[in-house]
Amino acid sequence: MANQNQGSTSNRGFASMDESKQREIASQGGKAAHEKGTAHEFSSDEAREAGRKGGQNSHSGGNQSNNR
């Protein structure tokens, strides 16, 4: 028995946490970044461009290799 977790999921890591716990930790990170002044804040133009690109990729018929 080299690996006792074989066939089961791990109880370690961020993804295995309860969703509310994930949100709490992510919120703390975001608050810390804003307090430190390193958080990125999108301008209206940046947000518009990101939304446009996301829309193009999601409506590309499943072939995203053309938009890279």
ChimeraX commands (.cxc) that place a marker at each C-alpha (Angstrom):
marker #1 position 0.00,0.00,0.00 radius 0.5
marker #1 position 2.20,2.80,-1.24 radius 0.5
marker #1 position -0.62,5.32,-1.63 radius 0.5
marker #1 position -3.43,5.13,0.92 radius 0.5
marker #1 position -5.49,7.82,-0.86 radius 0.5
marker #1 position -5.70,5.87,-4.10 radius 0.5
marker #1 position -9.24,6.03,-5.45 radius 0.5
marker #1 position -10.34,8.86,-3.18 radius 0.5
marker #1 position -10.09,12.63,-3.36 radius 0.5
marker #1 position -7.63,14.63,-1.32 radius 0.5
marker #1 position -8.77,16.73,1.63 radius 0.5
marker #1 position -5.95,19.20,1.00 radius 0.5
marker #1 position -5.86,22.45,-0.90 radius 0.5
marker #1 position -8.06,25.38,-1.75 radius 0.5
marker #1 position -10.33,23.49,-4.16 radius 0.5
marker #1 position -11.30,20.92,-1.53 radius 0.5
marker #1 position -12.54,23.61,0.88 radius 0.5
marker #1 position -16.13,24.55,1.50 radius 0.5
marker #1 position -17.24,27.26,-0.96 radius 0.5
marker #1 position -17.95,29.78,1.82 radius 0.5
marker #1 position -14.45,29.25,3.25 radius 0.5
marker #1 position -12.96,29.82,-0.24 radius 0.5
marker #1 position -14.88,33.09,-0.56 radius 0.5
marker #1 position -13.74,34.23,2.89 radius 0.5
marker #1 position -10.06,33.60,2.09 radius 0.5
marker #1 position -10.32,35.21,-1.38 radius 0.5
marker #1 position -12.02,38.25,0.15 radius 0.5
marker #1 position -9.22,38.66,2.66 radius 0.5
marker #1 position -6.65,38.54,-0.15 radius 0.5
marker #1 position -8.51,41.16,-2.15 radius 0.5
marker #1 position -8.81,43.48,0.83 radius 0.5
marker #1 position -5.10,43.12,1.59 radius 0.5
marker #1 position -4.15,43.92,-2.01 radius 0.5
marker #1 position -6.29,47.08,-1.97 radius 0.5
marker #1 position -4.83,48.21,1.36 radius 0.5
marker #1 position -1.32,47.61,0.04 radius 0.5
marker #1 position -2.11,49.44,-3.19 radius 0.5
marker #1 position -1.22,46.54,-5.48 radius 0.5
marker #1 position -4.75,45.58,-6.55 radius 0.5
marker #1 position -5.62,46.22,-10.18 radius 0.5
marker #1 position -8.72,48.29,-10.77 radius 0.5
marker #1 position -10.15,48.18,-14.27 radius 0.5
marker #1 position -11.01,51.41,-16.01 radius 0.5
marker #1 position -14.25,51.50,-18.00 radius 0.5
marker #1 position -12.28,51.07,-21.22 radius 0.5
marker #1 position -10.31,48.09,-19.88 radius 0.5
marker #1 position -13.48,46.40,-18.64 radius 0.5
marker #1 position -15.22,46.99,-21.96 radius 0.5
marker #1 position -12.29,45.47,-23.89 radius 0.5
marker #1 position -12.12,42.45,-21.58 radius 0.5
marker #1 position -15.85,41.86,-21.99 radius 0.5
marker #1 position -15.57,42.13,-25.76 radius 0.5
marker #1 position -12.73,39.60,-25.88 radius 0.5
marker #1 position -14.58,37.23,-23.56 radius 0.5
marker #1 position -17.67,37.43,-25.73 radius 0.5
marker #1 position -15.67,36.69,-28.85 radius 0.5
marker #1 position -14.08,33.62,-27.31 radius 0.5
marker #1 position -17.31,32.24,-25.88 radius 0.5
marker #1 position -19.12,32.60,-29.22 radius 0.5
marker #1 position -16.37,31.27,-31.45 radius 0.5
marker #1 position -18.02,27.92,-32.08 radius 0.5
marker #1 position -15.78,26.01,-29.70 radius 0.5
marker #1 position -12.57,26.62,-31.65 radius 0.5
marker #1 position -10.57,29.05,-29.56 radius 0.5
marker #1 position -7.23,28.46,-31.27 radius 0.5
marker #1 position -8.00,31.20,-33.82 radius 0.5
marker #1 position -8.15,33.93,-31.15 radius 0.5
marker #1 position -4.79,33.38,-29.44 radius 0.5
marker link #1:1,2 radius 0.2
marker link #1:2,3 radius 0.2
marker link #1:3,4 radius 0.2
marker link #1:4,5 radius 0.2
marker link #1:5,6 radius 0.2
marker link #1:6,7 radius 0.2
marker link #1:7,8 radius 0.2
marker link #1:8,9 radius 0.2
marker link #1:9,10 radius 0.2
marker link #1:10,11 radius 0.2
marker link #1:11,12 radius 0.2
marker link #1:12,13 radius 0.2
marker link #1:13,14 radius 0.2
marker link #1:14,15 radius 0.2
marker link #1:15,16 radius 0.2
marker link #1:16,17 radius 0.2
marker link #1:17,18 radius 0.2
marker link #1:18,19 radius 0.2
marker link #1:19,20 radius 0.2
marker link #1:20,21 radius 0.2
marker link #1:21,22 radius 0.2
marker link #1:22,23 radius 0.2
marker link #1:23,24 radius 0.2
marker link #1:24,25 radius 0.2
marker link #1:25,26 radius 0.2
marker link #1:26,27 radius 0.2
marker link #1:27,28 radius 0.2
marker link #1:28,29 radius 0.2
marker link #1:29,30 radius 0.2
marker link #1:30,31 radius 0.2
marker link #1:31,32 radius 0.2
marker link #1:32,33 radius 0.2
marker link #1:33,34 radius 0.2
marker link #1:34,35 radius 0.2
marker link #1:35,36 radius 0.2
marker link #1:36,37 radius 0.2
marker link #1:37,38 radius 0.2
marker link #1:38,39 radius 0.2
marker link #1:39,40 radius 0.2
marker link #1:40,41 radius 0.2
marker link #1:41,42 radius 0.2
marker link #1:42,43 radius 0.2
marker link #1:43,44 radius 0.2
marker link #1:44,45 radius 0.2
marker link #1:45,46 radius 0.2
marker link #1:46,47 radius 0.2
marker link #1:47,48 radius 0.2
marker link #1:48,49 radius 0.2
marker link #1:49,50 radius 0.2
marker link #1:50,51 radius 0.2
marker link #1:51,52 radius 0.2
marker link #1:52,53 radius 0.2
marker link #1:53,54 radius 0.2
marker link #1:54,55 radius 0.2
marker link #1:55,56 radius 0.2
marker link #1:56,57 radius 0.2
marker link #1:57,58 radius 0.2
marker link #1:58,59 radius 0.2
marker link #1:59,60 radius 0.2
marker link #1:60,61 radius 0.2
marker link #1:61,62 radius 0.2
marker link #1:62,63 radius 0.2
marker link #1:63,64 radius 0.2
marker link #1:64,65 radius 0.2
marker link #1:65,66 radius 0.2
marker link #1:66,67 radius 0.2
marker link #1:67,68 radius 0.2
view
